[in-house]
Amino acid sequence: YRFDAKWIFFFDVDEFIGIPPNNTISSVMETLEEYSQFTIGQMPMSSQLCFSGDGPARTYRKWGFEKLAYRDVKKVPRRDRKYAVQPRNVFATGVHMSQNLQGKTYHGTGSLIRYFHYHGSISQRREPCRHLFNGTRIMFDNNPYVLDTTMRDVGFAVKTFEIRTIGDRLIRTRQ
Protein backbone atom coordinates (compact mmCIF):
# COMPACT_ATOMS: atom_id res chain seq x y z
CA TYR A 1 0.00 0.00 0.00
CA ARG A 2 3.03 2.22 -0.05
CA PHE A 3 1.88 4.16 -3.10
CA ASP A 4 -1.88 3.88 -2.56
CA ALA A 5 -2.24 6.20 0.43
CA LYS A 6 -1.08 9.73 1.13
CA TRP A 7 -0.90 9.06 4.90
CA ILE A 8 -1.11 5.96 7.10
CA PHE A 9 -1.99 6.29 10.79
CA PHE A 10 -0.97 3.73 13.40
CA PHE A 11 -3.27 3.41 16.43
CA ASP A 12 -5.36 0.83 18.30
CA VAL A 13 -9.12 0.26 18.62
CA ASP A 14 -9.17 1.85 22.09
CA GLU A 15 -7.60 5.06 20.77
CA PHE A 16 -9.41 7.92 19.06
CA ILE A 17 -7.98 10.86 17.14
CA GLY A 18 -9.04 14.31 18.34
CA ILE A 19 -8.78 17.49 16.29
CA PRO A 20 -9.28 20.84 18.11
CA PRO A 21 -12.31 22.96 17.16
CA ASN A 22 -11.96 25.17 14.07
CA ASN A 23 -9.63 22.61 12.45
CA THR A 24 -10.29 19.63 10.24
CA ILE A 25 -8.26 16.52 9.59
CA SER A 26 -7.64 17.90 6.08
CA SER A 27 -6.28 21.21 7.37
CA VAL A 28 -4.02 19.41 9.87
CA MET A 29 -2.66 17.10 7.18
CA GLU A 30 -2.05 20.05 4.88
CA THR A 31 -0.08 21.80 7.65
CA LEU A 32 2.10 18.70 8.11
CA GLU A 33 2.56 17.91 4.42
CA GLU A 34 6.29 18.75 4.35
CA TYR A 35 7.04 15.99 6.89
CA SER A 36 7.40 12.28 6.19
CA GLN A 37 6.24 11.42 9.69
CA PHE A 38 4.67 13.10 12.68
CA THR A 39 4.01 11.86 16.18
CA ILE A 40 0.72 12.28 18.02
CA GLY A 41 0.65 12.95 21.76
CA GLN A 42 -1.44 10.83 24.10
CA MET A 43 -4.35 11.98 26.23
CA PRO A 44 -4.61 9.09 28.74
CA MET A 45 -8.27 8.65 29.70
CA SER A 46 -9.54 6.64 32.64
CA SER A 47 -11.32 3.44 31.67
CA GLN A 48 -13.37 3.31 34.89
CA LEU A 49 -14.07 6.88 36.07
CA CYS A 50 -17.21 8.34 34.54
CA PHE A 51 -18.74 11.80 34.43
CA SER A 52 -22.27 11.74 35.85
CA GLY A 53 -23.28 15.28 34.88
CA ASP A 54 -26.38 13.98 33.09
CA GLY A 55 -27.49 11.88 36.06
CA PRO A 56 -26.68 8.19 36.64
CA ALA A 57 -29.62 6.84 34.63
CA ARG A 58 -28.62 8.78 31.51
CA THR A 59 -24.89 8.15 32.02
CA TYR A 60 -25.28 4.39 31.53
CA ARG A 61 -27.04 4.92 28.18
CA LYS A 62 -24.15 6.92 26.74
CA TRP A 63 -21.37 5.49 24.63
CA GLY A 64 -18.04 4.80 26.31
CA PHE A 65 -16.17 7.83 25.01
CA GLU A 66 -19.04 10.08 26.11
CA LYS A 67 -18.99 9.01 29.74
CA LEU A 68 -15.31 8.10 30.25
CA ALA A 69 -14.38 11.77 30.43
CA TYR A 70 -11.62 11.90 33.04
CA ARG A 71 -8.05 12.38 31.81
CA ASP A 72 -5.05 11.31 33.86
CA VAL A 73 -2.84 14.37 34.43
CA LYS A 74 -0.14 12.73 36.54
CA LYS A 75 3.28 14.09 35.58
CA VAL A 76 5.39 11.40 33.91
CA PRO A 77 8.65 11.76 31.96
CA ARG A 78 7.13 10.84 28.59
CA ARG A 79 3.74 9.52 27.54
CA ASP A 80 3.34 7.02 24.76
CA ARG A 81 2.78 8.40 21.32
CA LYS A 82 1.38 7.20 18.03
CA TYR A 83 2.31 8.37 14.60
CA ALA A 84 1.35 8.83 10.98
CA VAL A 85 3.62 8.49 7.95
CA GLN A 86 3.61 9.33 4.30
CA PRO A 87 4.25 5.76 3.11
CA ARG A 88 6.14 6.79 -0.03
CA ASN A 89 8.97 7.99 2.23
CA VAL A 90 9.03 5.08 4.70
CA PHE A 91 10.88 1.79 4.37
CA ALA A 92 9.83 0.11 7.65
CA THR A 93 7.53 0.95 10.53
CA GLY A 94 7.77 0.48 14.28
CA VAL A 95 5.24 0.28 17.10
CA HIS A 96 5.42 3.90 18.28
CA MET A 97 7.51 5.53 15.54
CA SER A 98 9.34 4.72 12.32
CA GLN A 99 13.07 5.29 12.24
CA ASN A 100 13.61 3.97 8.75
CA LEU A 101 12.47 6.79 6.49
CA GLN A 102 13.63 9.61 4.29
CA GLY A 103 12.57 13.11 5.17
CA LYS A 104 11.71 14.97 8.35
CA THR A 105 9.81 13.96 11.49
CA TYR A 106 7.70 16.44 13.45
CA HIS A 107 6.98 16.01 17.17
CA GLY A 108 5.21 19.27 18.11
CA THR A 109 1.67 18.37 17.06
CA GLY A 110 -0.01 18.91 20.45
CA SER A 111 -2.06 21.90 19.31
CA LEU A 112 -3.00 20.26 15.98
CA ILE A 113 -3.90 16.65 16.74
CA ARG A 114 -4.01 14.34 19.76
CA TYR A 115 -5.13 10.83 20.50
CA PHE A 116 -7.35 9.80 23.37
CA HIS A 117 -6.39 6.42 24.83
CA TYR A 118 -8.96 4.45 26.82
CA HIS A 119 -6.51 1.77 27.98
CA GLY A 120 -8.20 -1.41 29.15
CA SER A 121 -11.68 -0.30 28.15
CA ILE A 122 -12.23 -3.02 25.54
CA SER A 123 -10.84 -5.95 27.52
CA GLN A 124 -14.18 -6.59 29.25
CA ARG A 125 -17.64 -6.70 27.73
CA ARG A 126 -19.42 -4.92 30.56
CA GLU A 127 -20.33 -1.46 31.73
CA PRO A 128 -17.03 0.43 32.17
CA CYS A 129 -18.26 2.91 34.80
CA ARG A 130 -17.00 1.75 38.17
CA HIS A 131 -17.10 5.19 39.79
CA LEU A 132 -19.29 8.20 38.96
CA PHE A 133 -18.08 11.74 39.58
CA ASN A 134 -19.43 15.19 38.86
CA GLY A 135 -16.33 17.33 39.54
CA THR A 136 -13.91 18.93 37.11
CA ARG A 137 -10.81 17.89 39.11
CA ILE A 138 -10.66 14.68 41.14
CA MET A 139 -8.12 12.47 42.89
CA PHE A 140 -8.56 8.72 42.58
CA ASP A 141 -6.07 6.10 43.82
CA ASN A 142 -3.56 8.93 44.40
CA ASN A 143 -3.76 9.99 40.73
CA PRO A 144 -5.05 13.41 39.65
CA TYR A 145 -7.70 13.53 36.91
CA VAL A 146 -9.40 16.41 35.12
CA LEU A 147 -12.69 16.43 33.28
CA ASP A 148 -11.96 16.48 29.54
CA THR A 149 -15.10 16.63 27.41
CA THR A 150 -13.34 16.73 24.04
CA MET A 151 -14.59 13.32 22.89
CA ARG A 152 -17.89 13.63 24.75
CA ASP A 153 -18.63 16.83 22.84
CA VAL A 154 -18.48 15.05 19.46
CA GLY A 155 -20.71 12.18 20.63
CA PHE A 156 -23.87 13.35 18.90
CA ALA A 157 -22.08 13.86 15.56
CA VAL A 158 -20.45 10.41 15.79
CA LYS A 159 -23.76 8.72 16.61
CA THR A 160 -25.50 10.53 13.76
CA PHE A 161 -22.78 9.41 11.34
CA GLU A 162 -23.01 5.80 12.61
CA ILE A 163 -26.79 5.71 12.20
CA ARG A 164 -26.58 7.14 8.68
CA THR A 165 -23.78 4.73 7.73
CA ILE A 166 -24.80 1.49 9.47
CA GLY A 167 -28.49 2.04 10.11
CA ASP A 168 -30.66 2.30 13.18
CA ARG A 169 -30.02 -1.26 14.46
CA LEU A 170 -27.40 0.22 16.84
CA ILE A 171 -30.04 2.29 18.63
CA ARG A 172 -31.41 -0.80 20.37
CA THR A 173 -27.97 -2.33 21.01
CA ARG A 174 -27.06 -2.51 24.68
CA GLN A 175 -24.04 -0.28 25.17
mmCIF file of the C-alpha atoms, coordinates in Angstrom:
data_MODEL
# 
_entry.id   MODEL 
# 
loop_
_atom_site.group_PDB 
_atom_site.id 
_atom_site.type_symbol 
_atom_site.label_atom_id 
_atom_site.label_alt_id 
_atom_site.label_comp_id 
_atom_site.label_asym_id 
_atom_site.label_entity_id 
_atom_site.label_seq_id 
_atom_site.pdbx_PDB_ins_code 
_atom_site.Cartn_x 
_atom_site.Cartn_y 
_atom_site.Cartn_z 
_atom_site.occupancy 
_atom_site.B_iso_or_equiv 
_atom_site.pdbx_formal_charge 
_atom_site.auth_seq_id 
_atom_site.auth_comp_id 
_atom_site.auth_asym_id 
_atom_site.auth_atom_id 
_atom_site.pdbx_PDB_model_num 
ATOM 1   C CA . TYR A 1 1   ? 0.000   0.000  0.000  1.00 0.00 ? 1   TYR A CA 1 
ATOM 2   C CA . ARG A 1 2   ? 3.027   2.217  -0.053 1.00 0.00 ? 2   ARG A CA 1 
ATOM 3   C CA . PHE A 1 3   ? 1.883   4.165  -3.098 1.00 0.00 ? 3   PHE A CA 1 
ATOM 4   C CA . ASP A 1 4   ? -1.883  3.876  -2.565 1.00 0.00 ? 4   ASP A CA 1 
ATOM 5   C CA . ALA A 1 5   ? -2.238  6.198  0.427  1.00 0.00 ? 5   ALA A CA 1 
ATOM 6   C CA . LYS A 1 6   ? -1.077  9.735  1.129  1.00 0.00 ? 6   LYS A CA 1 
ATOM 7   C CA . TRP A 1 7   ? -0.900  9.060  4.897  1.00 0.00 ? 7   TRP A CA 1 
ATOM 8   C CA . ILE A 1 8   ? -1.114  5.963  7.097  1.00 0.00 ? 8   ILE A CA 1 
ATOM 9   C CA . PHE A 1 9   ? -1.990  6.295  10.793 1.00 0.00 ? 9   PHE A CA 1 
ATOM 10  C CA . PHE A 1 10  ? -0.975  3.732  13.404 1.00 0.00 ? 10  PHE A CA 1 
ATOM 11  C CA . PHE A 1 11  ? -3.267  3.408  16.426 1.00 0.00 ? 11  PHE A CA 1 
ATOM 12  C CA . ASP A 1 12  ? -5.361  0.825  18.300 1.00 0.00 ? 12  ASP A CA 1 
ATOM 13  C CA . VAL A 1 13  ? -9.116  0.260  18.616 1.00 0.00 ? 13  VAL A CA 1 
ATOM 14  C CA . ASP A 1 14  ? -9.174  1.849  22.085 1.00 0.00 ? 14  ASP A CA 1 
ATOM 15  C CA . GLU A 1 15  ? -7.602  5.062  20.772 1.00 0.00 ? 15  GLU A CA 1 
ATOM 16  C CA . PHE A 1 16  ? -9.410  7.920  19.059 1.00 0.00 ? 16  PHE A CA 1 
ATOM 17  C CA . ILE A 1 17  ? -7.985  10.864 17.137 1.00 0.00 ? 17  ILE A CA 1 
ATOM 18  C CA . GLY A 1 18  ? -9.043  14.314 18.343 1.00 0.00 ? 18  GLY A CA 1 
ATOM 19  C CA . ILE A 1 19  ? -8.785  17.494 16.289 1.00 0.00 ? 19  ILE A CA 1 
ATOM 20  C CA . PRO A 1 20  ? -9.278  20.836 18.114 1.00 0.00 ? 20  PRO A CA 1 
ATOM 21  C CA . PRO A 1 21  ? -12.306 22.957 17.160 1.00 0.00 ? 21  PRO A CA 1 
ATOM 22  C CA . ASN A 1 22  ? -11.962 25.175 14.072 1.00 0.00 ? 22  ASN A CA 1 
ATOM 23  C CA . ASN A 1 23  ? -9.634  22.612 12.450 1.00 0.00 ? 23  ASN A CA 1 
ATOM 24  C CA . THR A 1 24  ? -10.290 19.625 10.237 1.00 0.00 ? 24  THR A CA 1 
ATOM 25  C CA . ILE A 1 25  ? -8.257  16.521 9.595  1.00 0.00 ? 25  ILE A CA 1 
ATOM 26  C CA . SER A 1 26  ? -7.637  17.899 6.080  1.00 0.00 ? 26  SER A CA 1 
ATOM 27  C CA . SER A 1 27  ? -6.275  21.213 7.373  1.00 0.00 ? 27  SER A CA 1 
ATOM 28  C CA . VAL A 1 28  ? -4.023  19.412 9.866  1.00 0.00 ? 28  VAL A CA 1 
ATOM 29  C CA . MET A 1 29  ? -2.658  17.096 7.182  1.00 0.00 ? 29  MET A CA 1 
ATOM 30  C CA . GLU A 1 30  ? -2.051  20.054 4.880  1.00 0.00 ? 30  GLU A CA 1 
ATOM 31  C CA . THR A 1 31  ? -0.083  21.801 7.646  1.00 0.00 ? 31  THR A CA 1 
ATOM 32  C CA . LEU A 1 32  ? 2.103   18.705 8.112  1.00 0.00 ? 32  LEU A CA 1 
ATOM 33  C CA . GLU A 1 33  ? 2.557   17.910 4.419  1.00 0.00 ? 33  GLU A CA 1 
ATOM 34  C CA . GLU A 1 34  ? 6.288   18.751 4.350  1.00 0.00 ? 34  GLU A CA 1 
ATOM 35  C CA . TYR A 1 35  ? 7.037   15.988 6.888  1.00 0.00 ? 35  TYR A CA 1 
ATOM 36  C CA . SER A 1 36  ? 7.401   12.282 6.185  1.00 0.00 ? 36  SER A CA 1 
ATOM 37  C CA . GLN A 1 37  ? 6.239   11.418 9.692  1.00 0.00 ? 37  GLN A CA 1 
ATOM 38  C CA . PHE A 1 38  ? 4.674   13.099 12.685 1.00 0.00 ? 38  PHE A CA 1 
ATOM 39  C CA . THR A 1 39  ? 4.009   11.860 16.181 1.00 0.00 ? 39  THR A CA 1 
ATOM 40  C CA . ILE A 1 40  ? 0.722   12.283 18.023 1.00 0.00 ? 40  ILE A CA 1 
ATOM 41  C CA . GLY A 1 41  ? 0.649   12.946 21.763 1.00 0.00 ? 41  GLY A CA 1 
ATOM 42  C CA . GLN A 1 42  ? -1.444  10.826 24.095 1.00 0.00 ? 42  GLN A CA 1 
ATOM 43  C CA . MET A 1 43  ? -4.347  11.982 26.234 1.00 0.00 ? 43  MET A CA 1 
ATOM 44  C CA . PRO A 1 44  ? -4.614  9.087  28.742 1.00 0.00 ? 44  PRO A CA 1 
ATOM 45  C CA . MET A 1 45  ? -8.266  8.653  29.699 1.00 0.00 ? 45  MET A CA 1 
ATOM 46  C CA . SER A 1 46  ? -9.536  6.635  32.638 1.00 0.00 ? 46  SER A CA 1 
ATOM 47  C CA . SER A 1 47  ? -11.324 3.435  31.666 1.00 0.00 ? 47  SER A CA 1 
ATOM 48  C CA . GLN A 1 48  ? -13.366 3.307  34.891 1.00 0.00 ? 48  GLN A CA 1 
ATOM 49  C CA . LEU A 1 49  ? -14.070 6.880  36.069 1.00 0.00 ? 49  LEU A CA 1 
ATOM 50  C CA . CYS A 1 50  ? -17.212 8.339  34.540 1.00 0.00 ? 50  CYS A CA 1 
ATOM 51  C CA . PHE A 1 51  ? -18.743 11.799 34.431 1.00 0.00 ? 51  PHE A CA 1 
ATOM 52  C CA . SER A 1 52  ? -22.265 11.744 35.851 1.00 0.00 ? 52  SER A CA 1 
ATOM 53  C CA . GLY A 1 53  ? -23.281 15.279 34.882 1.00 0.00 ? 53  GLY A CA 1 
ATOM 54  C CA . ASP A 1 54  ? -26.380 13.979 33.086 1.00 0.00 ? 54  ASP A CA 1 
ATOM 55  C CA . GLY A 1 55  ? -27.490 11.879 36.065 1.00 0.00 ? 55  GLY A CA 1 
ATOM 56  C CA . PRO A 1 56  ? -26.678 8.188  36.638 1.00 0.00 ? 56  PRO A CA 1 
ATOM 57  C CA . ALA A 1 57  ? -29.625 6.837  34.630 1.00 0.00 ? 57  ALA A CA 1 
ATOM 58  C CA . ARG A 1 58  ? -28.624 8.779  31.511 1.00 0.00 ? 58  ARG A CA 1 
ATOM 59  C CA . THR A 1 59  ? -24.894 8.146  32.017 1.00 0.00 ? 59  THR A CA 1 
ATOM 60  C CA . TYR A 1 60  ? -25.282 4.392  31.530 1.00 0.00 ? 60  TYR A CA 1 
ATOM 61  C CA . ARG A 1 61  ? -27.045 4.917  28.182 1.00 0.00 ? 61  ARG A CA 1 
ATOM 62  C CA . LYS A 1 62  ? -24.154 6.919  26.741 1.00 0.00 ? 62  LYS A CA 1 
ATOM 63  C CA . TRP A 1 63  ? -21.368 5.486  24.626 1.00 0.00 ? 63  TRP A CA 1 
ATOM 64  C CA . GLY A 1 64  ? -18.037 4.799  26.312 1.00 0.00 ? 64  GLY A CA 1 
ATOM 65  C CA . PHE A 1 65  ? -16.167 7.825  25.006 1.00 0.00 ? 65  PHE A CA 1 
ATOM 66  C CA . GLU A 1 66  ? -19.042 10.085 26.113 1.00 0.00 ? 66  GLU A CA 1 
ATOM 67  C CA . LYS A 1 67  ? -18.989 9.015  29.744 1.00 0.00 ? 67  LYS A CA 1 
ATOM 68  C CA . LEU A 1 68  ? -15.308 8.101  30.251 1.00 0.00 ? 68  LEU A CA 1 
ATOM 69  C CA . ALA A 1 69  ? -14.376 11.768 30.425 1.00 0.00 ? 69  ALA A CA 1 
ATOM 70  C CA . TYR A 1 70  ? -11.620 11.904 33.040 1.00 0.00 ? 70  TYR A CA 1 
ATOM 71  C CA . ARG A 1 71  ? -8.052  12.384 31.813 1.00 0.00 ? 71  ARG A CA 1 
ATOM 72  C CA . ASP A 1 72  ? -5.045  11.311 33.862 1.00 0.00 ? 72  ASP A CA 1 
ATOM 73  C CA . VAL A 1 73  ? -2.841  14.371 34.434 1.00 0.00 ? 73  VAL A CA 1 
ATOM 74  C CA . LYS A 1 74  ? -0.144  12.726 36.545 1.00 0.00 ? 74  LYS A CA 1 
ATOM 75  C CA . LYS A 1 75  ? 3.280   14.090 35.580 1.00 0.00 ? 75  LYS A CA 1 
ATOM 76  C CA . VAL A 1 76  ? 5.387   11.402 33.911 1.00 0.00 ? 76  VAL A CA 1 
ATOM 77  C CA . PRO A 1 77  ? 8.652   11.756 31.958 1.00 0.00 ? 77  PRO A CA 1 
ATOM 78  C CA . ARG A 1 78  ? 7.126   10.836 28.586 1.00 0.00 ? 78  ARG A CA 1 
ATOM 79  C CA . ARG A 1 79  ? 3.742   9.520  27.539 1.00 0.00 ? 79  ARG A CA 1 
ATOM 80  C CA . ASP A 1 80  ? 3.341   7.020  24.755 1.00 0.00 ? 80  ASP A CA 1 
ATOM 81  C CA . ARG A 1 81  ? 2.776   8.402  21.318 1.00 0.00 ? 81  ARG A CA 1 
ATOM 82  C CA . LYS A 1 82  ? 1.378   7.199  18.028 1.00 0.00 ? 82  LYS A CA 1 
ATOM 83  C CA . TYR A 1 83  ? 2.309   8.369  14.598 1.00 0.00 ? 83  TYR A CA 1 
ATOM 84  C CA . ALA A 1 84  ? 1.353   8.833  10.981 1.00 0.00 ? 84  ALA A CA 1 
ATOM 85  C CA . VAL A 1 85  ? 3.620   8.490  7.951  1.00 0.00 ? 85  VAL A CA 1 
ATOM 86  C CA . GLN A 1 86  ? 3.614   9.335  4.298  1.00 0.00 ? 86  GLN A CA 1 
ATOM 87  C CA . PRO A 1 87  ? 4.252   5.761  3.107  1.00 0.00 ? 87  PRO A CA 1 
ATOM 88  C CA . ARG A 1 88  ? 6.143   6.791  -0.030 1.00 0.00 ? 88  ARG A CA 1 
ATOM 89  C CA . ASN A 1 89  ? 8.973   7.989  2.227  1.00 0.00 ? 89  ASN A CA 1 
ATOM 90  C CA . VAL A 1 90  ? 9.029   5.079  4.700  1.00 0.00 ? 90  VAL A CA 1 
ATOM 91  C CA . PHE A 1 91  ? 10.883  1.794  4.375  1.00 0.00 ? 91  PHE A CA 1 
ATOM 92  C CA . ALA A 1 92  ? 9.833   0.106  7.652  1.00 0.00 ? 92  ALA A CA 1 
ATOM 93  C CA . THR A 1 93  ? 7.526   0.946  10.534 1.00 0.00 ? 93  THR A CA 1 
ATOM 94  C CA . GLY A 1 94  ? 7.766   0.482  14.281 1.00 0.00 ? 94  GLY A CA 1 
ATOM 95  C CA . VAL A 1 95  ? 5.243   0.282  17.096 1.00 0.00 ? 95  VAL A CA 1 
ATOM 96  C CA . HIS A 1 96  ? 5.423   3.904  18.278 1.00 0.00 ? 96  HIS A CA 1 
ATOM 97  C CA . MET A 1 97  ? 7.511   5.527  15.540 1.00 0.00 ? 97  MET A CA 1 
ATOM 98  C CA . SER A 1 98  ? 9.338   4.718  12.323 1.00 0.00 ? 98  SER A CA 1 
ATOM 99  C CA . GLN A 1 99  ? 13.073  5.285  12.242 1.00 0.00 ? 99  GLN A CA 1 
ATOM 100 C CA . ASN A 1 100 ? 13.610  3.965  8.747  1.00 0.00 ? 100 ASN A CA 1 
ATOM 101 C CA . LEU A 1 101 ? 12.470  6.792  6.485  1.00 0.00 ? 101 LEU A CA 1 
ATOM 102 C CA . GLN A 1 102 ? 13.635  9.607  4.287  1.00 0.00 ? 102 GLN A CA 1 
ATOM 103 C CA . GLY A 1 103 ? 12.566  13.112 5.174  1.00 0.00 ? 103 GLY A CA 1 
ATOM 104 C CA . LYS A 1 104 ? 11.707  14.975 8.349  1.00 0.00 ? 104 LYS A CA 1 
ATOM 105 C CA . THR A 1 105 ? 9.808   13.964 11.490 1.00 0.00 ? 105 THR A CA 1 
ATOM 106 C CA . TYR A 1 106 ? 7.699   16.444 13.450 1.00 0.00 ? 106 TYR A CA 1 
ATOM 107 C CA . HIS A 1 107 ? 6.977   16.007 17.169 1.00 0.00 ? 107 HIS A CA 1 
ATOM 108 C CA . GLY A 1 108 ? 5.207   19.273 18.107 1.00 0.00 ? 108 GLY A CA 1 
ATOM 109 C CA . THR A 1 109 ? 1.671   18.368 17.059 1.00 0.00 ? 109 THR A CA 1 
ATOM 110 C CA . GLY A 1 110 ? -0.014  18.915 20.447 1.00 0.00 ? 110 GLY A CA 1 
ATOM 111 C CA . SER A 1 111 ? -2.060  21.902 19.311 1.00 0.00 ? 111 SER A CA 1 
ATOM 112 C CA . LEU A 1 112 ? -2.996  20.259 15.984 1.00 0.00 ? 112 LEU A CA 1 
ATOM 113 C CA . ILE A 1 113 ? -3.897  16.651 16.737 1.00 0.00 ? 113 ILE A CA 1 
ATOM 114 C CA . ARG A 1 114 ? -4.009  14.340 19.763 1.00 0.00 ? 114 ARG A CA 1 
ATOM 115 C CA . TYR A 1 115 ? -5.128  10.830 20.504 1.00 0.00 ? 115 TYR A CA 1 
ATOM 116 C CA . PHE A 1 116 ? -7.353  9.796  23.373 1.00 0.00 ? 116 PHE A CA 1 
ATOM 117 C CA . HIS A 1 117 ? -6.391  6.415  24.827 1.00 0.00 ? 117 HIS A CA 1 
ATOM 118 C CA . TYR A 1 118 ? -8.961  4.448  26.819 1.00 0.00 ? 118 TYR A CA 1 
ATOM 119 C CA . HIS A 1 119 ? -6.508  1.767  27.979 1.00 0.00 ? 119 HIS A CA 1 
ATOM 120 C CA . GLY A 1 120 ? -8.204  -1.415 29.152 1.00 0.00 ? 120 GLY A CA 1 
ATOM 121 C CA . SER A 1 121 ? -11.684 -0.296 28.146 1.00 0.00 ? 121 SER A CA 1 
ATOM 122 C CA . ILE A 1 122 ? -12.232 -3.019 25.541 1.00 0.00 ? 122 ILE A CA 1 
ATOM 123 C CA . SER A 1 123 ? -10.841 -5.953 27.517 1.00 0.00 ? 123 SER A CA 1 
ATOM 124 C CA . GLN A 1 124 ? -14.177 -6.586 29.246 1.00 0.00 ? 124 GLN A CA 1 
ATOM 125 C CA . ARG A 1 125 ? -17.644 -6.701 27.733 1.00 0.00 ? 125 ARG A CA 1 
ATOM 126 C CA . ARG A 1 126 ? -19.424 -4.922 30.563 1.00 0.00 ? 126 ARG A CA 1 
ATOM 127 C CA . GLU A 1 127 ? -20.327 -1.463 31.733 1.00 0.00 ? 127 GLU A CA 1 
ATOM 128 C CA . PRO A 1 128 ? -17.034 0.431  32.166 1.00 0.00 ? 128 PRO A CA 1 
ATOM 129 C CA . CYS A 1 129 ? -18.260 2.906  34.800 1.00 0.00 ? 129 CYS A CA 1 
ATOM 130 C CA . ARG A 1 130 ? -16.995 1.749  38.172 1.00 0.00 ? 130 ARG A CA 1 
ATOM 131 C CA . HIS A 1 131 ? -17.095 5.192  39.790 1.00 0.00 ? 131 HIS A CA 1 
ATOM 132 C CA . LEU A 1 132 ? -19.291 8.198  38.965 1.00 0.00 ? 132 LEU A CA 1 
ATOM 133 C CA . PHE A 1 133 ? -18.085 11.741 39.576 1.00 0.00 ? 133 PHE A CA 1 
ATOM 134 C CA . ASN A 1 134 ? -19.428 15.190 38.857 1.00 0.00 ? 134 ASN A CA 1 
ATOM 135 C CA . GLY A 1 135 ? -16.326 17.332 39.536 1.00 0.00 ? 135 GLY A CA 1 
ATOM 136 C CA . THR A 1 136 ? -13.905 18.931 37.105 1.00 0.00 ? 136 THR A CA 1 
ATOM 137 C CA . ARG A 1 137 ? -10.811 17.886 39.105 1.00 0.00 ? 137 ARG A CA 1 
ATOM 138 C CA . ILE A 1 138 ? -10.655 14.682 41.139 1.00 0.00 ? 138 ILE A CA 1 
ATOM 139 C CA . MET A 1 139 ? -8.115  12.472 42.892 1.00 0.00 ? 139 MET A CA 1 
ATOM 140 C CA . PHE A 1 140 ? -8.558  8.717  42.579 1.00 0.00 ? 140 PHE A CA 1 
ATOM 141 C CA . ASP A 1 141 ? -6.070  6.103  43.822 1.00 0.00 ? 141 ASP A CA 1 
ATOM 142 C CA . ASN A 1 142 ? -3.564  8.932  44.402 1.00 0.00 ? 142 ASN A CA 1 
ATOM 143 C CA . ASN A 1 143 ? -3.764  9.990  40.733 1.00 0.00 ? 143 ASN A CA 1 
ATOM 144 C CA . PRO A 1 144 ? -5.049  13.405 39.645 1.00 0.00 ? 144 PRO A CA 1 
ATOM 145 C CA . TYR A 1 145 ? -7.697  13.531 36.911 1.00 0.00 ? 145 TYR A CA 1 
ATOM 146 C CA . VAL A 1 146 ? -9.403  16.415 35.124 1.00 0.00 ? 146 VAL A CA 1 
ATOM 147 C CA . LEU A 1 147 ? -12.690 16.429 33.285 1.00 0.00 ? 147 LEU A CA 1 
ATOM 148 C CA . ASP A 1 148 ? -11.958 16.479 29.538 1.00 0.00 ? 148 ASP A CA 1 
ATOM 149 C CA . THR A 1 149 ? -15.104 16.628 27.412 1.00 0.00 ? 149 THR A CA 1 
ATOM 150 C CA . THR A 1 150 ? -13.339 16.727 24.037 1.00 0.00 ? 150 THR A CA 1 
ATOM 151 C CA . MET A 1 151 ? -14.594 13.317 22.889 1.00 0.00 ? 151 MET A CA 1 
ATOM 152 C CA . ARG A 1 152 ? -17.894 13.627 24.749 1.00 0.00 ? 152 ARG A CA 1 
ATOM 153 C CA . ASP A 1 153 ? -18.632 16.834 22.836 1.00 0.00 ? 153 ASP A CA 1 
ATOM 154 C CA . VAL A 1 154 ? -18.477 15.054 19.463 1.00 0.00 ? 154 VAL A CA 1 
ATOM 155 C CA . GLY A 1 155 ? -20.707 12.182 20.626 1.00 0.00 ? 155 GLY A CA 1 
ATOM 156 C CA . PHE A 1 156 ? -23.872 13.353 18.899 1.00 0.00 ? 156 PHE A CA 1 
ATOM 157 C CA . ALA A 1 157 ? -22.076 13.865 15.565 1.00 0.00 ? 157 ALA A CA 1 
ATOM 158 C CA . VAL A 1 158 ? -20.451 10.415 15.790 1.00 0.00 ? 158 VAL A CA 1 
ATOM 159 C CA . LYS A 1 159 ? -23.761 8.724  16.615 1.00 0.00 ? 159 LYS A CA 1 
ATOM 160 C CA . THR A 1 160 ? -25.497 10.525 13.763 1.00 0.00 ? 160 THR A CA 1 
ATOM 161 C CA . PHE A 1 161 ? -22.779 9.412  11.344 1.00 0.00 ? 161 PHE A CA 1 
ATOM 162 C CA . GLU A 1 162 ? -23.011 5.802  12.606 1.00 0.00 ? 162 GLU A CA 1 
ATOM 163 C CA . ILE A 1 163 ? -26.789 5.708  12.204 1.00 0.00 ? 163 ILE A CA 1 
ATOM 164 C CA . ARG A 1 164 ? -26.582 7.140  8.682  1.00 0.00 ? 164 ARG A CA 1 
ATOM 165 C CA . THR A 1 165 ? -23.785 4.730  7.731  1.00 0.00 ? 165 THR A CA 1 
ATOM 166 C CA . ILE A 1 166 ? -24.800 1.493  9.470  1.00 0.00 ? 166 ILE A CA 1 
ATOM 167 C CA . GLY A 1 167 ? -28.494 2.040  10.106 1.00 0.00 ? 167 GLY A CA 1 
ATOM 168 C CA . ASP A 1 168 ? -30.662 2.295  13.183 1.00 0.00 ? 168 ASP A CA 1 
ATOM 169 C CA . ARG A 1 169 ? -30.016 -1.262 14.458 1.00 0.00 ? 169 ARG A CA 1 
ATOM 170 C CA . LEU A 1 170 ? -27.403 0.220  16.839 1.00 0.00 ? 170 LEU A CA 1 
ATOM 171 C CA . ILE A 1 171 ? -30.038 2.293  18.627 1.00 0.00 ? 171 ILE A CA 1 
ATOM 172 C CA . ARG A 1 172 ? -31.406 -0.800 20.372 1.00 0.00 ? 172 ARG A CA 1 
ATOM 173 C CA . THR A 1 173 ? -27.974 -2.333 21.011 1.00 0.00 ? 173 THR A CA 1 
ATOM 174 C CA . ARG A 1 174 ? -27.059 -2.513 24.680 1.00 0.00 ? 174 ARG A CA 1 
ATOM 175 C CA . GLN A 1 175 ? -24.039 -0.282 25.173 1.00 0.00 ? 175 GLN A CA 1 
# 
